[in-house]
Amino acid sequence: MKSSAQKRRNPPKTLSHEARGWWKKLVADYEFDDEAAFLLLQTALEAFDRMREAQATIAADGAVILDRFDQKKAHPSVTTERDSRSQMIQALKSLNLDLEPLNDGPGRPPGS
């Protein structure tokens, strides 16, 4: 059963609409029992938002740009995307949200 503090916990307004949706789903599906857990969740979803912003920039500009010497190089947002994804995954691992529940048998769960 979820604590009354967790039931009242709303997503931070600084998160994007997509990240707020993930917040609501994760808070509904998992038990977060202290403020540190909520801080880790916020950190993960802020990194998710940064990753999405970087992806949008890469989609608009391309993954490769020309430097001042007209040499091709990776768009700086490629590094931002990679680092943000890594930060998000690390925060989710810290919350133990990277593990799938064990299945009773081999293969996909029923209804998938």
Secondary structure, DSSP 4 states (H G I P E B T S, - for coil): ---HHHHT-PPPTTS-HHHHHHHHHHHHHS---SHHHHHHHHHHHHHHHHHHHHHHHHHHH-SEEE-TTS-EEE-HHHHHHHHHHHHHHHHHHHTT-SPPPPPSSSSSPTT-
